[in-house]
Amino acid sequence: MKILMVCLGNICRSPLAQGILEAQVKRNRLDWKIDSAGTSGWHAGEKPDSRAIAIAKQNSINISNQRSRMLRPEDFKSI
């Protein structure tokens, strides 16, 4: 299973959603690939917004290693 979370800049909503789902996948020992991307490239390479990192941390989820990236054609291909 592959799931891609998408929002505009990929610095707040989609990284947080990715972190939450990754935590659930790990907890349930599922073999799923979770990722996130933005429809724009404004924040490409940046860490998630500090507020998103903080709320994730409050819930024992670390999203600080994620980096923003833009949605790309390969994201629509399945294996």
PDB file of N, CA, C and O in Angstrom, chain B, residues numbered from 101:
ATOM      1  N   MET B 101       0.851  -1.165   0.000  1.00  0.00           N
ATOM      2  CA  MET B 101       0.000   0.000   0.000  1.00  0.00           C
ATOM      3  C   MET B 101       0.895   1.226   0.000  1.00  0.00           C
ATOM      4  O   MET B 101       1.868   1.295   0.752  1.00  0.00           O
ATOM      5  N   LYS B 102       0.567   2.186  -0.839  1.00  0.00           N
ATOM      6  CA  LYS B 102       1.275   3.464  -0.864  1.00  0.00           C
ATOM      7  C   LYS B 102       0.240   4.577  -0.726  1.00  0.00           C
ATOM      8  O   LYS B 102      -0.759   4.608  -1.446  1.00  0.00           O
ATOM      9  N   ILE B 103       0.497   5.490   0.213  1.00  0.00           N
ATOM     10  CA  ILE B 103      -0.415   6.606   0.443  1.00  0.00           C
ATOM     11  C   ILE B 103       0.382   7.897   0.415  1.00  0.00           C
ATOM     12  O   ILE B 103       1.416   8.013   1.072  1.00  0.00           O
ATOM     13  N   LEU B 104      -0.105   8.870  -0.350  1.00  0.00           N
ATOM     14  CA  LEU B 104       0.541  10.165  -0.463  1.00  0.00           C
ATOM     15  C   LEU B 104      -0.399  11.239   0.078  1.00  0.00           C
ATOM     16  O   LEU B 104      -1.519  11.403  -0.404  1.00  0.00           O
ATOM     17  N   MET B 105       0.072  11.960   1.078  1.00  0.00           N
ATOM     18  CA  MET B 105      -0.677  13.077   1.639  1.00  0.00           C
ATOM     19  C   MET B 105      -0.292  14.331   0.853  1.00  0.00           C
ATOM     20  O   MET B 105       0.892  14.562   0.607  1.00  0.00           O
ATOM     21  N   VAL B 106      -1.268  15.140   0.458  1.00  0.00           N
ATOM     22  CA  VAL B 106      -0.989  16.313  -0.364  1.00  0.00           C
ATOM     23  C   VAL B 106      -1.674  17.545   0.204  1.00  0.00           C
ATOM     24  O   VAL B 106      -2.836  17.500   0.609  1.00  0.00           O
ATOM     25  N   CYS B 107      -0.926  18.656   0.226  1.00  0.00           N
ATOM     26  CA  CYS B 107      -1.500  19.966   0.537  1.00  0.00           C
ATOM     27  C   CYS B 107      -0.767  20.990  -0.320  1.00  0.00           C
ATOM     28  O   CYS B 107       0.018  20.604  -1.186  1.00  0.00           O
ATOM     29  N   LEU B 108      -0.994  22.254  -0.112  1.00  0.00           N
ATOM     30  CA  LEU B 108      -0.426  23.286  -0.971  1.00  0.00           C
ATOM     31  C   LEU B 108       1.096  23.378  -0.884  1.00  0.00           C
ATOM     32  O   LEU B 108       1.783  23.225  -1.894  1.00  0.00           O
ATOM     33  N   GLY B 109       1.626  23.624   0.308  1.00  0.00           N
ATOM     34  CA  GLY B 109       3.058  23.869   0.428  1.00  0.00           C
ATOM     35  C   GLY B 109       3.878  22.738   1.004  1.00  0.00           C
ATOM     36  O   GLY B 109       5.107  22.787   0.969  1.00  0.00           O
ATOM     37  N   ASN B 110       3.228  21.726   1.529  1.00  0.00           N
ATOM     38  CA  ASN B 110       3.895  20.570   2.134  1.00  0.00           C
ATOM     39  C   ASN B 110       4.781  20.972   3.320  1.00  0.00           C
ATOM     40  O   ASN B 110       5.886  20.456   3.483  1.00  0.00           O
ATOM     41  N   ILE B 111       4.277  21.906   4.146  1.00  0.00           N
ATOM     42  CA  ILE B 111       5.013  22.256   5.367  1.00  0.00           C
ATOM     43  C   ILE B 111       4.155  22.181   6.626  1.00  0.00           C
ATOM     44  O   ILE B 111       4.684  22.318   7.729  1.00  0.00           O
ATOM     45  N   CYS B 112       2.844  21.967   6.493  1.00  0.00           N
ATOM     46  CA  CYS B 112       2.036  21.888   7.719  1.00  0.00           C
ATOM     47  C   CYS B 112       1.070  20.702   7.699  1.00  0.00           C
ATOM     48  O   CYS B 112       1.283  19.730   8.423  1.00  0.00           O
ATOM     49  N   ARG B 113       0.028  20.762   6.895  1.00  0.00           N
ATOM     50  CA  ARG B 113      -1.009  19.724   6.944  1.00  0.00           C
ATOM     51  C   ARG B 113      -0.520  18.359   6.470  1.00  0.00           C
ATOM     52  O   ARG B 113      -0.678  17.365   7.178  1.00  0.00           O
ATOM     53  N   SER B 114       0.066  18.303   5.289  1.00  0.00           N
ATOM     54  CA  SER B 114       0.460  16.983   4.769  1.00  0.00           C
ATOM     55  C   SER B 114       1.620  16.353   5.543  1.00  0.00           C
ATOM     56  O   SER B 114       1.606  15.136   5.727  1.00  0.00           O
ATOM     57  N   PRO B 115       2.628  17.109   6.010  1.00  0.00           N
ATOM     58  CA  PRO B 115       3.650  16.462   6.834  1.00  0.00           C
ATOM     59  C   PRO B 115       3.083  15.927   8.153  1.00  0.00           C
ATOM     60  O   PRO B 115       3.488  14.865   8.625  1.00  0.00           O
ATOM     61  N   LEU B 116       2.153  16.667   8.737  1.00  0.00           N
ATOM     62  CA  LEU B 116       1.524  16.216   9.974  1.00  0.00           C
ATOM     63  C   LEU B 116       0.702  14.954   9.718  1.00  0.00           C
ATOM     64  O   LEU B 116       0.766  14.000  10.494  1.00  0.00           O
ATOM     65  N   ALA B 117      -0.066  14.948   8.637  1.00  0.00           N
ATOM     66  CA  ALA B 117      -0.851  13.757   8.278  1.00  0.00           C
ATOM     67  C   ALA B 117       0.073  12.574   8.004  1.00  0.00           C
ATOM     68  O   ALA B 117      -0.223  11.449   8.406  1.00  0.00           O
ATOM     69  N   GLN B 118       1.184  12.822   7.325  1.00  0.00           N
ATOM     70  CA  GLN B 118       2.158  11.757   7.069  1.00  0.00           C
ATOM     71  C   GLN B 118       2.681  11.187   8.375  1.00  0.00           C
ATOM     72  O   GLN B 118       2.738   9.969   8.544  1.00  0.00           O
ATOM     73  N   GLY B 119       3.061  12.050   9.294  1.00  0.00           N
ATOM     74  CA  GLY B 119       3.594  11.591  10.579  1.00  0.00           C
ATOM     75  C   GLY B 119       2.584  10.791  11.381  1.00  0.00           C
ATOM     76  O   GLY B 119       2.927   9.772  11.980  1.00  0.00           O
ATOM     77  N   ILE B 120       1.357  11.244  11.394  1.00  0.00           N
ATOM     78  CA  ILE B 120       0.296  10.540  12.131  1.00  0.00           C
ATOM     79  C   ILE B 120       0.064   9.157  11.539  1.00  0.00           C
ATOM     80  O   ILE B 120      -0.004   8.164  12.263  1.00  0.00           O
ATOM     81  N   LEU B 121      -0.058   9.102  10.210  1.00  0.00           N
ATOM     82  CA  LEU B 121      -0.308   7.802   9.579  1.00  0.00           C
ATOM     83  C   LEU B 121       0.900   6.878   9.705  1.00  0.00           C
ATOM     84  O   LEU B 121       0.733   5.675   9.905  1.00  0.00           O
ATOM     85  N   GLU B 122       2.121   7.421   9.590  1.00  0.00           N
ATOM     86  CA  GLU B 122       3.314   6.586   9.782  1.00  0.00           C
ATOM     87  C   GLU B 122       3.343   5.976  11.179  1.00  0.00           C
ATOM     88  O   GLU B 122       3.730   4.820  11.348  1.00  0.00           O
ATOM     89  N   ALA B 123       2.935   6.750  12.172  1.00  0.00           N
ATOM     90  CA  ALA B 123       2.896   6.223  13.544  1.00  0.00           C
ATOM     91  C   ALA B 123       1.896   5.078  13.652  1.00  0.00           C
ATOM     92  O   ALA B 123       2.169   4.078  14.316  1.00  0.00           O
ATOM     93  N   GLN B 124       0.747   5.215  13.008  1.00  0.00           N
ATOM     94  CA  GLN B 124      -0.270   4.156  13.028  1.00  0.00           C
ATOM     95  C   GLN B 124       0.213   2.908  12.274  1.00  0.00           C
ATOM     96  O   GLN B 124      -0.006   1.778  12.710  1.00  0.00           O
ATOM     97  N   VAL B 125       0.871   3.140  11.142  1.00  0.00           N
ATOM     98  CA  VAL B 125       1.406   2.030  10.348  1.00  0.00           C
ATOM     99  C   VAL B 125       2.440   1.255  11.161  1.00  0.00           C
ATOM    100  O   VAL B 125       2.427   0.025  11.193  1.00  0.00           O
ATOM    101  N   LYS B 126       3.332   1.990  11.813  1.00  0.00           N
ATOM    102  CA  LYS B 126       4.357   1.345  12.638  1.00  0.00           C
ATOM    103  C   LYS B 126       3.723   0.582  13.799  1.00  0.00           C
ATOM    104  O   LYS B 126       4.102  -0.555  14.080  1.00  0.00           O
ATOM    105  N   ARG B 127       2.762   1.207  14.469  1.00  0.00           N
ATOM    106  CA  ARG B 127       2.091   0.578  15.610  1.00  0.00           C
ATOM    107  C   ARG B 127       1.401  -0.720  15.203  1.00  0.00           C
ATOM    108  O   ARG B 127       1.378  -1.688  15.962  1.00  0.00           O
ATOM    109  N   ASN B 128       0.838  -0.726  13.992  1.00  0.00           N
ATOM    110  CA  ASN B 128       0.098  -1.903  13.530  1.00  0.00           C
ATOM    111  C   ASN B 128       0.925  -2.839  12.653  1.00  0.00           C
ATOM    112  O   ASN B 128       0.406  -3.795  12.078  1.00  0.00           O
ATOM    113  N   ARG B 129       2.227  -2.542  12.564  1.00  0.00           N
ATOM    114  CA  ARG B 129       3.172  -3.385  11.819  1.00  0.00           C
ATOM    115  C   ARG B 129       2.707  -3.661  10.391  1.00  0.00           C
ATOM    116  O   ARG B 129       2.714  -4.800   9.926  1.00  0.00           O
ATOM    117  N   LEU B 130       2.308  -2.602   9.718  1.00  0.00           N
ATOM    118  CA  LEU B 130       1.851  -2.718   8.342  1.00  0.00           C
ATOM    119  C   LEU B 130       2.996  -2.424   7.379  1.00  0.00           C
ATOM    120  O   LEU B 130       3.905  -1.659   7.701  1.00  0.00           O
ATOM    121  N   ASP B 131       2.949  -3.020   6.225  1.00  0.00           N
ATOM    122  CA  ASP B 131       3.972  -2.798   5.207  1.00  0.00           C
ATOM    123  C   ASP B 131       3.444  -1.770   4.199  1.00  0.00           C
ATOM    124  O   ASP B 131       3.171  -2.093   3.043  1.00  0.00           O
ATOM    125  N   TRP B 132       3.311  -0.538   4.662  1.00  0.00           N
ATOM    126  CA  TRP B 132       2.791   0.544   3.841  1.00  0.00           C
ATOM    127  C   TRP B 132       3.859   1.615   3.680  1.00  0.00           C
ATOM    128  O   TRP B 132       4.669   1.831   4.581  1.00  0.00           O
ATOM    129  N   LYS B 133       3.861   2.281   2.537  1.00  0.00           N
ATOM    130  CA  LYS B 133       4.761   3.406   2.297  1.00  0.00           C
ATOM    131  C   LYS B 133       3.926   4.689   2.363  1.00  0.00           C
ATOM    132  O   LYS B 133       2.954   4.848   1.625  1.00  0.00           O
ATOM    133  N   ILE B 134       4.314   5.586   3.247  1.00  0.00           N
ATOM    134  CA  ILE B 134       3.598   6.845   3.446  1.00  0.00           C
ATOM    135  C   ILE B 134       4.534   7.989   3.069  1.00  0.00           C
ATOM    136  O   ILE B 134       5.712   7.979   3.428  1.00  0.00           O
ATOM    137  N   ASP B 135       4.012   8.966   2.351  1.00  0.00           N
ATOM    138  CA  ASP B 135       4.809  10.117   1.938  1.00  0.00           C
ATOM    139  C   ASP B 135       3.891  11.333   1.876  1.00  0.00           C
ATOM    140  O   ASP B 135       2.676  11.215   2.031  1.00  0.00           O
ATOM    141  N   SER B 136       4.485  12.503   1.648  1.00  0.00           N
ATOM    142  CA  SER B 136       3.689  13.711   1.474  1.00  0.00           C
ATOM    143  C   SER B 136       4.353  14.611   0.454  1.00  0.00           C
ATOM    144  O   SER B 136       5.559  14.524   0.223  1.00  0.00           O
ATOM    145  N   ALA B 137       3.557  15.477  -0.155  1.00  0.00           N
ATOM    146  CA  ALA B 137       4.053  16.402  -1.175  1.00  0.00           C
ATOM    147  C   ALA B 137       3.124  17.610  -1.230  1.00  0.00           C
ATOM    148  O   ALA B 137       2.022  17.597  -0.680  1.00  0.00           O
ATOM    149  N   GLY B 138       3.595  18.650  -1.904  1.00  0.00           N
ATOM    150  CA  GLY B 138       2.797  19.855  -2.074  1.00  0.00           C
ATOM    151  C   GLY B 138       2.468  20.087  -3.531  1.00  0.00           C
ATOM    152  O   GLY B 138       3.182  19.618  -4.417  1.00  0.00           O
ATOM    153  N   THR B 139       1.391  20.808  -3.782  1.00  0.00           N
ATOM    154  CA  THR B 139       1.035  21.143  -5.157  1.00  0.00           C
ATOM    155  C   THR B 139       1.868  22.310  -5.662  1.00  0.00           C
ATOM    156  O   THR B 139       1.866  22.599  -6.859  1.00  0.00           O
ATOM    157  N   SER B 140       2.574  22.980  -4.771  1.00  0.00           N
ATOM    158  CA  SER B 140       3.488  24.059  -5.161  1.00  0.00           C
ATOM    159  C   SER B 140       4.897  23.713  -4.686  1.00  0.00           C
ATOM    160  O   SER B 140       5.076  22.842  -3.835  1.00  0.00           O
ATOM    161  N   GLY B 141       5.876  24.388  -5.231  1.00  0.00           N
ATOM    162  CA  GLY B 141       7.257  24.156  -4.830  1.00  0.00           C
ATOM    163  C   GLY B 141       7.829  25.294  -4.005  1.00  0.00           C
ATOM    164  O   GLY B 141       9.046  25.390  -3.847  1.00  0.00           O
ATOM    165  N   TRP B 142       6.970  26.160  -3.476  1.00  0.00           N
ATOM    166  CA  TRP B 142       7.407  27.339  -2.729  1.00  0.00           C
ATOM    167  C   TRP B 142       8.339  27.014  -1.574  1.00  0.00           C
ATOM    168  O   TRP B 142       9.254  27.783  -1.281  1.00  0.00           O
ATOM    169  N   HIS B 143       8.117  25.886  -0.918  1.00  0.00           N
ATOM    170  CA  HIS B 143       8.886  25.544   0.284  1.00  0.00           C
ATOM    171  C   HIS B 143       9.790  24.330   0.080  1.00  0.00           C
ATOM    172  O   HIS B 143      10.217  23.705   1.051  1.00  0.00           O
ATOM    173  N   ALA B 144      10.080  23.995  -1.165  1.00  0.00           N
ATOM    174  CA  ALA B 144      10.877  22.795  -1.464  1.00  0.00           C
ATOM    175  C   ALA B 144      12.168  22.765  -0.644  1.00  0.00           C
ATOM    176  O   ALA B 144      12.939  23.724  -0.618  1.00  0.00           O
ATOM    177  N   GLY B 145      12.375  21.621   0.026  1.00  0.00           N
ATOM    178  CA  GLY B 145      13.570  21.422   0.829  1.00  0.00           C
ATOM    179  C   GLY B 145      13.474  21.900   2.267  1.00  0.00           C
ATOM    180  O   GLY B 145      14.358  21.623   3.078  1.00  0.00           O
ATOM    181  N   GLU B 146      12.407  22.615   2.586  1.00  0.00           N
ATOM    182  CA  GLU B 146      12.248  23.145   3.950  1.00  0.00           C
ATOM    183  C   GLU B 146      11.676  22.099   4.900  1.00  0.00           C
ATOM    184  O   GLU B 146      10.987  21.166   4.489  1.00  0.00           O
ATOM    185  N   LYS B 147      11.984  22.283   6.194  1.00  0.00           N
ATOM    186  CA  LYS B 147      11.381  21.469   7.248  1.00  0.00           C
ATOM    187  C   LYS B 147       9.900  21.838   7.371  1.00  0.00           C
ATOM    188  O   LYS B 147       9.484  22.888   6.881  1.00  0.00           O
ATOM    189  N   PRO B 148       9.109  20.992   8.015  1.00  0.00           N
ATOM    190  CA  PRO B 148       7.736  21.373   8.311  1.00  0.00           C
ATOM    191  C   PRO B 148       7.698  22.633   9.185  1.00  0.00           C
ATOM    192  O   PRO B 148       8.667  22.944   9.878  1.00  0.00           O
ATOM    193  N   ASP B 149       6.596  23.337   9.145  1.00  0.00           N
ATOM    194  CA  ASP B 149       6.383  24.519   9.966  1.00  0.00           C
ATOM    195  C   ASP B 149       6.596  24.169  11.439  1.00  0.00           C
ATOM    196  O   ASP B 149       6.228  23.083  11.888  1.00  0.00           O
ATOM    197  N   SER B 150       7.186  25.090  12.175  1.00  0.00           N
ATOM    198  CA  SER B 150       7.501  24.838  13.591  1.00  0.00           C
ATOM    199  C   SER B 150       6.259  24.485  14.407  1.00  0.00           C
ATOM    200  O   SER B 150       6.347  23.705  15.356  1.00  0.00           O
ATOM    201  N   ARG B 151       5.114  25.045  14.053  1.00  0.00           N
ATOM    202  CA  ARG B 151       3.875  24.724  14.789  1.00  0.00           C
ATOM    203  C   ARG B 151       3.435  23.287  14.524  1.00  0.00           C
ATOM    204  O   ARG B 151       2.931  22.618  15.425  1.00  0.00           O
ATOM    205  N   ALA B 152       3.623  22.809  13.293  1.00  0.00           N
ATOM    206  CA  ALA B 152       3.284  21.420  12.969  1.00  0.00           C
ATOM    207  C   ALA B 152       4.232  20.472  13.708  1.00  0.00           C
ATOM    208  O   ALA B 152       3.807  19.447  14.240  1.00  0.00           O
ATOM    209  N   ILE B 153       5.523  20.827  13.736  1.00  0.00           N
ATOM    210  CA  ILE B 153       6.496  20.013  14.465  1.00  0.00           C
ATOM    211  C   ILE B 153       6.121  19.954  15.944  1.00  0.00           C
ATOM    212  O   ILE B 153       6.182  18.891  16.562  1.00  0.00           O
ATOM    213  N   ALA B 154       5.733  21.096  16.509  1.00  0.00           N
ATOM    214  CA  ALA B 154       5.386  21.158  17.934  1.00  0.00           C
ATOM    215  C   ALA B 154       4.160  20.322  18.265  1.00  0.00           C
ATOM    216  O   ALA B 154       4.166  19.589  19.254  1.00  0.00           O
ATOM    217  N   ILE B 155       3.114  20.417  17.462  1.00  0.00           N
ATOM    218  CA  ILE B 155       1.889  19.651  17.761  1.00  0.00           C
ATOM    219  C   ILE B 155       2.142  18.158  17.583  1.00  0.00           C
ATOM    220  O   ILE B 155       1.591  17.343  18.323  1.00  0.00           O
ATOM    221  N   ALA B 156       2.971  17.795  16.606  1.00  0.00           N
ATOM    222  CA  ALA B 156       3.329  16.384  16.440  1.00  0.00           C
ATOM    223  C   ALA B 156       4.103  15.898  17.663  1.00  0.00           C
ATOM    224  O   ALA B 156       3.833  14.820  18.192  1.00  0.00           O
ATOM    225  N   LYS B 157       5.064  16.701  18.104  1.00  0.00           N
ATOM    226  CA  LYS B 157       5.880  16.334  19.267  1.00  0.00           C
ATOM    227  C   LYS B 157       5.020  16.159  20.513  1.00  0.00           C
ATOM    228  O   LYS B 157       5.270  15.261  21.318  1.00  0.00           O
ATOM    229  N   GLN B 158       4.004  17.015  20.680  1.00  0.00           N
ATOM    230  CA  GLN B 158       3.091  16.890  21.824  1.00  0.00           C
ATOM    231  C   GLN B 158       2.378  15.547  21.824  1.00  0.00           C
ATOM    232  O   GLN B 158       1.912  15.076  22.861  1.00  0.00           O
ATOM    233  N   ASN B 159       2.300  14.941  20.649  1.00  0.00           N
ATOM    234  CA  ASN B 159       1.630  13.648  20.508  1.00  0.00           C
ATOM    235  C   ASN B 159       2.625  12.515  20.231  1.00  0.00           C
ATOM    236  O   ASN B 159       2.269  11.482  19.665  1.00  0.00           O
ATOM    237  N   SER B 160       3.873  12.732  20.641  1.00  0.00           N
ATOM    238  CA  SER B 160       4.949  11.728  20.527  1.00  0.00           C
ATOM    239  C   SER B 160       5.224  11.294  19.093  1.00  0.00           C
ATOM    240  O   SER B 160       5.527  10.128  18.840  1.00  0.00           O
ATOM    241  N   ILE B 161       5.119  12.228  18.159  1.00  0.00           N
ATOM    242  CA  ILE B 161       5.405  11.965  16.750  1.00  0.00           C
ATOM    243  C   ILE B 161       6.480  12.954  16.305  1.00  0.00           C
ATOM    244  O   ILE B 161       6.365  14.155  16.547  1.00  0.00           O
ATOM    245  N   ASN B 162       7.513  12.449  15.663  1.00  0.00           N
ATOM    246  CA  ASN B 162       8.596  13.304  15.189  1.00  0.00           C
ATOM    247  C   ASN B 162       8.488  13.481  13.680  1.00  0.00           C
ATOM    248  O   ASN B 162       8.650  12.522  12.924  1.00  0.00           O
ATOM    249  N   ILE B 163       8.213  14.711  13.241  1.00  0.00           N
ATOM    250  CA  ILE B 163       8.161  14.996  11.805  1.00  0.00           C
ATOM    251  C   ILE B 163       9.288  15.944  11.391  1.00  0.00           C
ATOM    252  O   ILE B 163       9.316  16.411  10.253  1.00  0.00           O
ATOM    253  N   SER B 164      10.209  16.228  12.301  1.00  0.00           N
ATOM    254  CA  SER B 164      11.249  17.227  12.048  1.00  0.00           C
ATOM    255  C   SER B 164      12.253  16.808  10.969  1.00  0.00           C
ATOM    256  O   SER B 164      12.979  17.652  10.446  1.00  0.00           O
ATOM    257  N   ASN B 165      12.303  15.528  10.634  1.00  0.00           N
ATOM    258  CA  ASN B 165      13.236  15.066   9.597  1.00  0.00           C
ATOM    259  C   ASN B 165      12.648  15.154   8.195  1.00  0.00           C
ATOM    260  O   ASN B 165      13.366  14.976   7.211  1.00  0.00           O
ATOM    261  N   GLN B 166      11.359  15.424   8.094  1.00  0.00           N
ATOM    262  CA  GLN B 166      10.728  15.541   6.782  1.00  0.00           C
ATOM    263  C   GLN B 166      11.191  16.819   6.085  1.00  0.00           C
ATOM    264  O   GLN B 166      11.559  17.795   6.738  1.00  0.00           O
ATOM    265  N   ARG B 167      11.167  16.800   4.749  1.00  0.00           N
ATOM    266  CA  ARG B 167      11.477  17.978   3.948  1.00  0.00           C
ATOM    267  C   ARG B 167      10.408  18.137   2.880  1.00  0.00           C
ATOM    268  O   ARG B 167       9.964  17.164   2.271  1.00  0.00           O
ATOM    269  N   SER B 168      10.006  19.371   2.666  1.00  0.00           N
ATOM    270  CA  SER B 168       8.976  19.667   1.682  1.00  0.00           C
ATOM    271  C   SER B 168       9.445  19.317   0.275  1.00  0.00           C
ATOM    272  O   SER B 168      10.611  19.495  -0.078  1.00  0.00           O
ATOM    273  N   ARG B 169       8.513  18.821  -0.506  1.00  0.00           N
ATOM    274  CA  ARG B 169       8.785  18.567  -1.917  1.00  0.00           C
ATOM    275  C   ARG B 169       7.501  18.768  -2.709  1.00  0.00           C
ATOM    276  O   ARG B 169       6.395  18.683  -2.177  1.00  0.00           O
ATOM    277  N   MET B 170       7.681  19.033  -3.977  1.00  0.00           N
ATOM    278  CA  MET B 170       6.540  19.238  -4.860  1.00  0.00           C
ATOM    279  C   MET B 170       6.063  17.903  -5.422  1.00  0.00           C
ATOM    280  O   MET B 170       6.856  16.994  -5.666  1.00  0.00           O
ATOM    281  N   LEU B 171       4.775  17.809  -5.618  1.00  0.00           N
ATOM    282  CA  LEU B 171       4.167  16.653  -6.262  1.00  0.00           C
ATOM    283  C   LEU B 171       4.821  16.458  -7.630  1.00  0.00           C
ATOM    284  O   LEU B 171       5.082  17.429  -8.340  1.00  0.00           O
ATOM    285  N   ARG B 172       5.087  15.197  -7.999  1.00  0.00           N
ATOM    286  CA  ARG B 172       5.742  14.927  -9.291  1.00  0.00           C
ATOM    287  C   ARG B 172       5.001  13.805 -10.020  1.00  0.00           C
ATOM    288  O   ARG B 172       4.280  13.032  -9.390  1.00  0.00           O
ATOM    289  N   PRO B 173       5.171  13.710 -11.326  1.00  0.00           N
ATOM    290  CA  PRO B 173       4.450  12.699 -12.106  1.00  0.00           C
ATOM    291  C   PRO B 173       4.635  11.276 -11.577  1.00  0.00           C
ATOM    292  O   PRO B 173       3.700  10.477 -11.630  1.00  0.00           O
ATOM    293  N   GLU B 174       5.817  10.950 -11.071  1.00  0.00           N
ATOM    294  CA  GLU B 174       6.083   9.605 -10.558  1.00  0.00           C
ATOM    295  C   GLU B 174       5.161   9.230  -9.401  1.00  0.00           C
ATOM    296  O   GLU B 174       4.924   8.051  -9.141  1.00  0.00           O
ATOM    297  N   ASP B 175       4.643  10.249  -8.708  1.00  0.00           N
ATOM    298  CA  ASP B 175       3.754   9.976  -7.570  1.00  0.00           C
ATOM    299  C   ASP B 175       2.457   9.308  -8.006  1.00  0.00           C
ATOM    300  O   ASP B 175       1.760   8.711  -7.186  1.00  0.00           O
ATOM    301  N   PHE B 176       2.128   9.405  -9.291  1.00  0.00           N
ATOM    302  CA  PHE B 176       0.874   8.824  -9.784  1.00  0.00           C
ATOM    303  C   PHE B 176       1.057   7.435 -10.363  1.00  0.00           C
ATOM    304  O   PHE B 176       0.085   6.797 -10.766  1.00  0.00           O
ATOM    305  N   LYS B 177       2.285   6.962 -10.408  1.00  0.00           N
ATOM    306  CA  LYS B 177       2.558   5.629 -10.961  1.00  0.00           C
ATOM    307  C   LYS B 177       2.463   4.595  -9.848  1.00  0.00           C
ATOM    308  O   LYS B 177       2.866   4.850  -8.713  1.00  0.00           O
ATOM    309  N   SER B 178       1.932   3.440 -10.179  1.00  0.00           N
ATOM    310  CA  SER B 178       1.895   2.346  -9.199  1.00  0.00           C
ATOM    311  C   SER B 178       2.826   1.246  -9.648  1.00  0.00           C
ATOM    312  O   SER B 178       3.090   1.081 -10.839  1.00  0.00           O
ATOM    313  N   ILE B 179       3.315   0.502  -8.692  1.00  0.00           N
ATOM    314  CA  ILE B 179       4.247  -0.587  -8.982  1.00  0.00           C
ATOM    315  C   ILE B 179       3.478  -1.885  -9.053  1.00  0.00           C
ATOM    316  O   ILE B 179       4.068  -2.940  -9.288  1.00  0.00           O
TER     317      ILE B 179
END
